[in-house]
Amino acid sequence: MAIEKYTTCSRGIDPWRTRGLRPLTPEVRLGGTPRWWTRSVIASLTIVYGVLAACDPISPPPLRFGSDGQVRVTVEVPLQGGIGWLQQVLIWNSDGAWKLFEEIGYDSVVGDDNMLRNPGLPYLYAANYSTLLQLAIDNAGTKLVDLPELDPDPECGIDRSRVSILIRDNVRDEEREWSRCAFGANALANLTTEGFEPDDGTARVVQIALRARDLTMGADFDRYAYTGSMPFATIERGTEPGRELEDTVIVFRSPDDAGEGVVPVGWEGFWEGHTGGDRPLPEIDWTREVVIVVAIGMRETLGFSVEVRRVLQIGNESRVTGTKIERVELVPGDYCAPARRIIWPYHIVVAPRGHPQPSPPSKWAERIPCEA
């Protein structure tokens, strides 16, 4: 009787190869003996180990610096020969969310600040964020990583803006910042790379600032809060004056021919009525400063406020003809449900002495988000 013989064709490790081509035993036909199973498991593990040992592990490439983090663009602009300032800070997170913070001040005192957030959902700006990082980290003509981070001229003076780019990496817990003095005292809306060589570090910093502006707000964005304004500082702002202030704009200004120390008519009486005589008069140099009071009258719920937004010198190409005060009423957003209470919002500021003829003030309202 012919005996059926079995063998394997594997060229690797083969625990099943028979010696002498013996026939399969009944135990093997039914699933193998315990010894057979032990040899099978050992052989399988050996094969897996050999395959893994023969393969080099593939690690993903490291993320670009700042891919999980934030880009911050800061522009500091001297106003009127350095007696005031304008600061703009664009903060852009890697998830796409961005916000623009603006602040104006005079004589080391803040006058007003404003915050603008991205319209729509943040993820709509996430791809643009990656584009900006590629320009700042990899692109030969605009990359910042091979520039010294310190500004060789720490003081930009009264005729140049300081532009800073900060990139933060959350994973590495690191920050890198580049700061340069830009050509001219220009704000974010009208920064320019003119006057610099193409490979100059200042041109690169300014170019990244411009690209960040364009990829978030757009090159034609025109909603900057304080464009063209004279600097000003807040004396007092609130909702509960000492006396009721109707919807009004008041400018206290001494006559041009008045001597030093001459106080404008009505100022002392106004301040006494406003404070109830409990606080001394603010120190004002009436030979070079004016005081502006804006109010919007009575409101019956909390959450309303008013602010001086801009103090503008207006006129034609040959001369200034007047001063225009812009005031903004801030209104609680829909569904905020503020508490009912009688308030009288007001804002009192001091500004450099401008043209004596005030122009009709402008007024508009803006909705503000509810408090968290």
C-alpha positions in Angstrom: 0.0 0.0 0.0 1.3 3.4 -0.9 2.0 5.8 1.9 1.0 9.5 1.4 3.9 11.8 2.3 3.7 15.5 3.3 6.3 18.2 3.4 6.5 22.1 3.2 8.0 24.5 0.8 8.9 27.4 3.2 12.4 28.8 2.8 12.3 30.4 6.3 12.0 28.9 9.7 9.8 25.8 9.3 8.9 23.9 12.5 6.6 21.7 10.6 9.2 20.2 8.2 9.2 16.5 8.8 12.3 14.4 9.0 12.3 11.5 6.7 9.0 12.6 5.3 7.0 10.7 7.8 3.2 10.4 7.5 0.9 12.6 9.5 -0.1 11.0 12.8 -3.7 10.9 13.9 -2.8 13.5 16.6 -1.6 16.0 14.0 -4.7 15.4 11.9 -6.9 16.3 14.9 -5.0 19.5 15.7 -1.5 18.4 17.0 0.0 17.4 20.3 0.8 19.8 23.1 4.5 19.6 22.0 3.4 20.5 18.5 1.5 23.5 19.7 4.4 24.7 21.8 6.8 24.5 18.8 4.2 26.4 16.7 3.9 29.3 19.1 7.7 29.6 19.5 8.1 29.6 15.7 5.4 32.3 15.2 7.0 34.6 17.8 10.4 34.1 16.2 9.0 35.1 12.8 7.3 38.2 14.2 10.5 39.2 16.0 12.5 38.7 12.8 10.2 40.9 10.8 10.2 43.7 13.3 13.9 43.6 13.7 14.4 43.8 10.0 12.3 47.0 9.7 13.6 50.4 10.8 11.0 52.3 12.8 9.5 55.3 10.9 9.1 58.4 13.1 6.9 61.3 11.9 8.7 64.5 11.0 8.7 67.1 13.8 6.0 69.8 13.6 7.0 73.2 12.4 7.8 75.6 15.3 4.5 77.2 16.4 2.2 74.7 14.6 0.6 74.2 18.0 0.8 77.7 19.5 0.4 81.3 18.7 1.6 84.2 16.6 1.5 87.7 18.1 2.1 90.9 16.0 2.7 94.1 17.9 2.9 97.6 16.4 3.8 100.5 18.7 3.3 104.0 17.1 4.5 107.3 18.7 1.9 110.0 18.3 2.5 113.8 18.1 6.2 113.7 18.7 6.1 111.0 21.3 3.6 112.7 23.8 1.2 109.9 23.1 1.1 106.4 21.6 -1.0 103.9 19.8 -0.5 100.2 20.3 -2.0 97.4 18.2 -1.6 93.8 19.0 -2.9 91.0 16.7 -3.0 87.7 18.5 -3.6 84.6 16.3 -3.9 81.1 17.7 -3.1 77.9 15.8 -6.8 76.8 15.9 -7.5 79.9 13.7 -9.1 82.2 16.4 -7.7 85.7 16.3 -8.3 89.1 18.0 -7.0 92.6 17.5 -6.4 94.7 20.7 -5.9 98.4 20.3 -4.9 101.0 22.8 -4.4 104.8 22.7 -2.8 106.9 25.4 -1.4 110.3 26.2 1.3 111.4 28.7 1.7 107.9 30.1 -2.0 107.4 30.8 -4.3 105.2 28.7 -7.2 107.0 27.0 -9.2 104.1 25.6 -8.8 100.5 24.3 -10.8 98.3 22.0 -11.0 94.6 21.1 -12.1 93.1 17.8 -12.5 89.3 17.4 -12.5 87.1 14.3 -15.9 87.0 12.5 -17.3 83.6 11.9 -15.8 80.3 13.1 -12.1 80.1 14.0 -11.3 77.1 11.9 -11.9 79.2 8.8 -8.5 80.9 9.5 -6.5 77.8 10.5 -5.2 77.1 7.0 -4.0 80.8 6.7 -2.2 80.4 10.1 -0.2 77.5 8.6 0.6 79.6 5.6 2.0 82.4 7.8 4.1 80.0 9.7 5.6 78.6 6.5 6.5 82.1 5.4 8.1 82.9 8.8 9.9 79.7 9.3 10.7 78.2 5.9 10.4 80.7 3.1 13.8 82.0 2.0 12.7 85.6 1.4 10.7 86.2 4.6 11.9 83.7 7.2 12.8 85.0 10.6 14.5 82.0 12.2 17.9 82.9 11.0 17.7 86.6 12.2 19.0 87.8 15.5 16.0 88.2 17.8 17.3 91.4 19.5 16.8 94.8 17.9 20.1 96.5 17.3 18.4 99.8 17.9 16.4 99.4 21.2 14.9 102.9 21.0 12.9 103.7 17.8 12.5 107.3 18.6 9.6 109.6 17.9 9.5 109.1 14.1 9.5 105.3 13.7 7.2 102.5 14.8 8.3 99.4 16.6 7.1 96.1 15.0 7.5 92.9 16.9 6.7 89.3 15.9 6.4 86.6 18.6 5.9 82.9 17.8 5.0 80.6 20.7 5.2 76.8 20.5 3.0 75.1 23.1 4.5 71.6 22.7 8.1 72.8 23.2 7.0 75.5 25.7 9.2 78.0 23.9 8.8 81.5 22.5 10.9 83.4 19.9 10.5 87.1 19.2 11.9 89.5 16.6 11.6 93.3 17.0 12.6 96.0 14.6 12.1 99.7 14.1 10.0 100.3 11.0 10.3 103.1 8.5 8.0 106.0 9.6 5.5 106.3 12.4 2.9 104.1 10.8 0.2 101.9 12.2 -0.7 98.4 11.1 -3.0 99.7 8.3 -0.2 101.5 6.5 3.0 99.7 7.4 5.4 99.6 4.5 8.6 97.7 3.5 9.9 100.6 1.4 13.3 101.9 2.4 14.7 98.5 3.2 16.8 96.1 1.1 15.0 92.9 0.2 17.2 90.8 2.6 17.1 93.3 5.4 15.8 91.9 8.7 13.5 94.8 9.3 11.8 94.2 5.9 11.2 90.6 6.9 9.6 91.5 10.2 7.4 94.1 8.6 6.5 91.7 5.7 5.4 89.0 8.2 3.3 91.6 10.1 1.6 92.6 6.8 0.9 89.0 5.9 -0.6 88.3 9.3 -2.8 91.4 8.8 -3.9 90.4 5.4 -4.6 86.7 6.2 -6.8 87.6 9.2 -8.5 91.0 8.7 -7.7 91.6 5.0 -5.6 94.3 3.3 -8.6 96.6 2.9 -9.8 96.3 6.5 -11.0 99.8 7.7 -12.3 99.2 11.2 -9.3 100.2 13.2 -10.4 102.0 16.3 -8.1 105.1 16.5 -6.9 105.8 13.0 -6.0 109.5 12.7 -6.8 110.4 16.3 -4.9 112.7 18.5 -3.7 111.0 21.7 -5.8 111.4 24.8 -5.9 110.1 28.4 -8.9 109.2 30.6 -9.5 111.4 33.6 -12.6 109.4 34.7 -15.2 107.1 33.2 -18.3 105.6 34.7 -22.0 105.4 34.9 -22.8 107.3 38.2 -21.8 111.0 37.9 -22.4 113.3 40.8 -25.1 115.0 38.7 -27.2 113.9 35.8 -25.3 114.3 32.5 -27.6 114.6 29.5 -26.7 113.5 26.0 -23.9 116.0 25.4 -20.3 116.7 24.4 -18.5 119.5 26.3 -15.0 120.8 25.5 -13.2 122.9 28.1 -10.5 125.0 26.5 -8.8 128.3 27.5 -8.7 131.1 25.0 -5.7 131.2 22.8 -4.5 134.5 24.3 -5.0 133.4 27.9 -2.0 133.3 30.1 -0.6 130.4 32.0 -2.9 129.1 34.8 -6.1 130.6 33.3 -8.9 128.0 33.8 -11.7 127.7 31.2 -15.0 129.1 32.2 -17.3 126.6 33.8 -14.6 123.9 34.4 -14.3 124.3 38.2 -18.1 124.4 38.6 -18.5 121.3 36.5 -16.0 119.3 38.4 -17.4 120.3 41.8 -20.9 119.3 40.7 -19.6 116.1 39.2 -17.7 115.0 42.3 -19.7 116.7 45.0 -16.6 118.6 46.0 -15.0 115.4 47.4 -12.0 115.3 45.0 -9.5 118.0 44.0 -9.3 119.3 40.4 -7.2 117.2 38.0 -3.9 118.8 37.1 -4.4 120.2 33.6 -1.9 122.4 31.7 -4.4 124.6 30.0 -1.8 126.2 27.8 -1.4 123.0 25.9 -4.3 120.7 26.9 -8.1 120.6 26.7 -10.7 118.5 28.6 -13.5 116.7 26.7 -16.7 115.4 28.4 -19.0 113.0 26.6 -22.3 111.6 27.9 -25.3 109.8 26.4 -28.0 110.6 29.0 -30.0 108.2 31.2 -30.2 104.5 30.6 -32.5 102.2 32.6 -30.3 99.0 32.6 -26.8 98.1 33.4 -24.3 97.3 30.7 -24.4 100.6 28.8 -21.3 102.8 28.6 -19.9 105.5 26.4 -16.3 106.3 25.3 -14.4 108.9 23.4 -13.2 106.9 20.4 -11.3 109.6 18.4 -10.3 113.2 18.6 -9.7 114.3 15.0 -8.2 117.5 13.5 -10.2 118.1 10.4 -9.8 120.6 7.5 -8.4 120.8 4.0 -5.0 120.4 2.4 -3.9 123.9 3.5 -5.0 124.2 7.1 -6.9 122.7 10.0 -10.4 124.1 10.4 -11.8 122.3 13.4 -11.7 119.5 16.0 -14.2 116.6 15.7 -15.0 114.4 18.7 -16.2 110.8 18.0 -18.1 109.1 20.8 -19.4 105.6 20.8 -22.2 104.2 22.9 -21.6 100.6 23.9 -24.8 98.6 24.1 -25.3 95.2 25.7 -25.6 92.4 23.2 -28.9 90.6 22.5 -30.1 88.2 25.2 -27.7 89.7 27.8 -30.6 90.5 30.1 -28.8 93.1 32.3 -30.2 94.2 35.6 -32.6 97.2 35.7 -31.0 100.3 37.1 -30.8 104.0 36.3 -27.4 105.0 35.1 -25.8 108.0 33.4 -22.8 106.8 31.3 -20.0 109.4 30.8 -16.3 109.6 29.8 -13.9 112.5 30.6 -10.6 112.8 28.8 -7.7 115.2 28.5 -6.1 115.7 25.0 -3.5 118.0 23.5 -4.8 121.5 22.7 -6.3 121.4 19.2 -8.1 123.8 16.9 -10.4 126.2 18.9 -13.4 125.6 16.6 -15.2 122.3 17.5 -17.0 120.6 14.7 -20.3 118.8 15.2 -19.6 115.6 17.1 -20.4 112.2 15.7 -22.1 109.4 17.6 -22.9 105.8 16.9 -23.6 102.6 18.8 -21.8 99.3 19.0 -23.0 96.0 20.5 -20.7 94.3 23.0 -20.8 90.6 23.9 -22.4 89.5 27.2 -20.1 89.0 30.1 -19.2 85.3 30.6 
